[in-house]
């Protein structure tokens, strides 16, 4: 085994070398960051922020802290859901450790260009460091969590857009044109199809095996042999996926849909506290449109500038003042900044735990060997 590894050192694989793809990702990250900063600066120049201190002082610190409740509930539910995805009925993990890993990596999603891509390897690294979980044991839960999040986000946005098209009387604000609603409907439909297909393939018992066989037969000898040697890891990954039932999939869809729903509830709470001219369906439609815009531009960290411009444009077109729209932005970003600080603090205090070797995969490998 040692001789085989020496024939294929990591430096020979494009997967592990700085190449054109990584340089392209770096360039895209820098361009995304620059575009977001420029849009944010333009927003500061065109929006009157002078009335923000008065509006926030009128709310009081207690009310501002009340706004943190919806996302706090979402963070707890996300931790519970991911913990269930990780355990797969084989091994139970500490809620606090999973919460630490989840919160730390979400801080990267909020603040770093392409953070949604970078956070997944960071999750694997922290799972190995904190609880001794190997890559094969954690990869399935990370992939499934991301797939459920994407599918449920699209499903919620699609439902809100469909409701707005079927009940146009409920959307009276001038900030929502028919073309905007149809654009949201089309984008959400595409996301639902994409992630729904991915979810269906992941839950298919034979897909991962077929996918691995295809990778092992790639017309690149070294890469093909490398994937061939990873057959036990692919079997373990597939065993994790096979432990899911149709009922458990529906349960996770309900959980992650509610997690996304808390974003809209938070938005409506802020609008009500500020006295904005916007109804309940309009608040949900605005949140769905702006969050989807942020998701479609992962190179912009936290959707800075992009999402903010969408909020201000919709709020001011609906007849709200610049100061109210600016105060709304401050409160939304305040929650993100606060949780980012908490996440980085948890990341900085992460310590390697002295744990027993990870044996959680043994029952799964036994399951994978079954016909």
N, C-alpha and C positions, 0 to 999 in steps of 0.2 A: 504493500500500500504506500509506503514511504517513497519507493522508487517511482511509482506512478505520479505521485504529487510532484516530484522533482522534474518530471518531463513537462509538466504544464504549470510553470510558475505563474503567479498572478500577473506579473508584468507583461506576459505575452498576450493577455486577453484585452480586447478593446473595451470589455465591460468595466475594467478596473483602471483604465488609463485615461488621463486628461486628453480628450480628443475634440473634434469639431463640434460634437453634440454638446459637450459640457461648456465649450466656449460660447456656443449659440445660446445656451440657457443663461449663462452669465450676462451676455449682451442683452437678452430679453429682459432679465431682471433689472438691469441698470436702466434700460429704456422705460420699463414699466414704472420704476421708482421716479424717474425724471418726469414722466407724463403725469403721474399722480400729484407730485409736488407742484408742477406748473398749474394744473387744474385747481389745486387747493389755493395757490397764491392768487389766481384769477378770481376765485370765489371770495377771498378776503377783500379784494379790490372792488368787487361789484356788489357786495352784500354789507348792509349796515349792521355792525356788531355792537354799536354803542348802547343799545337798550338791553343787552344780555344781562349785565350785572343786576339791573333793577328787577328783571323777571325772575332771576334765580334767587335773589334776596326775598322776593315775595313768596317763593315756594318754601324756603327754609330747609335746613339740613335734614330734618326728619323725613320730609317728603322726598328729597333727593335720594336718601338711602332706601326709601320704599321702592324706588324704581329698580333697585338691584335684585328684588325678589324673583321676578320671572326668570332671569338668566341663571340665578342661583339654583332654582328648581331644575332648569334644563341641565345644568352641570352635574347635579346629583343623579338625574335620570340617565344621562349619557354614561356616567361612570357605572351605574348599575347594569345598563344594557351591555356595555363593553366587557364588564366583568363576567357576565353570563356567556358572552361570545368566547371569552378566553377559557372559561372553566370547561365548557362542553360536557358537563357531567363527570369529568375525570378528576379535576383538582380544583379546590377552592382557593381564591386569592384574597388578600387583605383589601378591603374597600379603600382604606386610606392610601395604600401604595398605588392602587390603580387610579385613584383620584389625583394623586401627585403627578403621575405620568401623563394622565390626560390633560391636566391643567397646564403643565409645563410645555407640552407639545402644542397645545392650542395657542399659547402665547407666541410661539414661532409662527403659527398660521396667521395671526393677527398683524404681526410686526415685520415679517421678513418677506421680500419678494419671492414668489413661488413657494411660499411657506406651506401651502397645502401639499406640495410634493416633498419638500424637505422633512416635514414632520413625521412622515411614515417611517423612514429609516431611523429617525430619532426615537420613535416609539419602540422599535425593535431593540435598539441599543439600551434604552432605559429598562425595558422588560428583562433583558439579559442581566443588566447591572443590578436592578432592584430585587428581582424575584428569581433570578437564575433560569429564566425561560428561554429556550433556544429559538432560533429563527423559524424553524419548521413549525414549532408549536404556536408561535405568535403570528405568523404571516396570514393564516386563514382568518383570524379574528380581525386583523387590521384591514384586509381586503374586504371582508364582509361588512365591517363598520362603515367604511368609505362608500361601499355600494348601497347600503341601506340609507345612508345620509343623502347621497345623490338622488336616489329613487324617490325618497319621501319629500325632499325639497321640490323636485319637479312635480310630484303628485299634488302637493299642497298648492303650488303656484298654478298648476293646470286647473284645479278645482275652483280657485278664486277667480281666475280669468273666465272660466266657463260660466260661473255664477254672474259675473259682471256682464257677459254677453247676453245671457238669458234674462237677466233682470236689469236692463239699462236704467230704469228709473231709480235704482238704488245708488247709482253713480252720477250724481248731479254736478260734481265739480268740473270746472273747465280744465283742470290739470290732467284729466284722463280722456284723451281722444280715443276714438274707436280704433285708429291705427295702432296706438300704443297697446291697447288691450289685446288686439289680434297678434301683435308682435310677441307679447308675453305668452299668449296661448301657444303660438307656434314654437317658441323656444322651450317652453315647459314641456310640450308634447314630445319634442326631440329628446330632451333629457330623460323623460319617463321611458321612452322606447330604448334609449341607449343603456340606461342602468337596469331597466327591466330585463333586457336581453342578457346583460351581464349576470344579473341575479339568477335568471333561469339556467344559464350555463353553469354557474358555480354550484347550483343545487342539483345539477345533473350528475348522476353517479359515475358516468363513464367519460365525461368531458375532460377532466384533468389528466386521466390516463392517456387519452388520445392526444391531448395537447403535448404531453411529455414525449410521447413516441414521435410526434411530428418534430419537436425541437431536437431530439436525439438524431434525427435523420437530416438535419440541415446540411447544405452542401459546403460546410466549413468544418473540416475534420476535427480540429482542436476543440472548437465550440461544441460540435456534436458529441464528441467523447466526454466533454465536461458535463453536459446535460445528462448524458447516459449514466455517468457516475453519481448523479444526484437523484437517482430513482428512489432510494429510501425516503428522501426528503419530500419528493412529490407524492409518494404513497401516504406519508404521514399527513401532508396537507390535504389530500383527498379524503383521508379518514376523518379529519375534523369536519369537513363539509358534509360527509355522509351522515354525521350524527344529527343533522337538522331534519325536523319533520315539517310538514306543511303548516301545522298549527303553530310551531315555533316561529316560522317565517312571518306569518300573519301577526303574531305578537310583537315581533321586532318592528314590523312596518307601522303598527299602531303606536309603539313607543317613540320611534324616531319622527313620525309625523307630529306627535304632540310636542316633541322637543323643538321642532321648527315652528310650531304654532306659538310657542312662548315668545319668540321674537316679535310676532305681530301683536301679541297681548302687551308686551313691553312698549311697543310703538304707540299703541292706542292709549295706554296709561299716561305716557308723556304728553301726548296731544291733549288729552282731557285736562291734565294738571296745568298746562299752559293756556288752556282756553282756545284751542285752535278751531277753525271752521272746517271740520272734516268729520264725516260720519264713520261708523264702525266698519262698513264694507270698504269705504274709501281708504281707511287706514291700513286695512289688510292688503288691499290692492297695491298701495304705495310701497309697503314693506316687501311684498313679493317681487315687485318689479325691480326695486333697488338692490335687494339681496341677490337676485338672479343676475343682475348686471355685474355685481361684485364677483360672483362665482365664475362668470364667463371671462373674467380678466384676472387670472391668478397671478400674473406677473406684477400686479400693483398691490403692494402690501396693505392688507386690511381694506382694500378698495378705496384707499385714501384719495380724496379728490373726486373720484368717479361716483361713488355712492353718495357722497356729500352733495355733489352737484345735482344728482337726481332728486334727493330729498328737498333741497332748496327750491329747485325749479317747480316741483309739484306743489309744494306748500304755498309758494308765493302766487302761482297761477290760480290756486284755489281761493285767493283773497286774503291770505294771512300776511302779516307784516314781515319785513326782513329780519327784524329783531326776534320775532317769534321763531322763524325758521332757523336763525343762528342759534338761539337758545336750545332748540330741539337738537341741533347738531352737537352742541356742547354736552348735553346730557347723554346722548347716545355714545359719543366718544369717551365720555368720562367712565362709563361702565367698562368699555373695552380696555382703556388705559389701566384702570384699577385691576382688572383680572390679568392683564399682561404683566403687571408688576408682581402680582401674586404668583403667576406661573414662572417667571424668571427667578423669583426667590426660591421656589420649590426646586427648580432646576439646579440652582447654585448650591442648595443644601443636599442634593442627592448624594447618597453614599452607597458604596457597594456593600451589599449584605452578605454575610457569611452564611450561605444556605447549603442544604444537602443537594446533591446532584439532581437535575431535573429528570424525574422518572414518569412525568405525566404522559409522555408519548407512548409508553409501553402498551397500555390497553388499546390505544388508537392504532398502533402498528399491528396488533393482533387482529383488530377489526379490519384493517386494510388488507390483511392476508386472506380474509374470508372471500369466497367467490361472490 
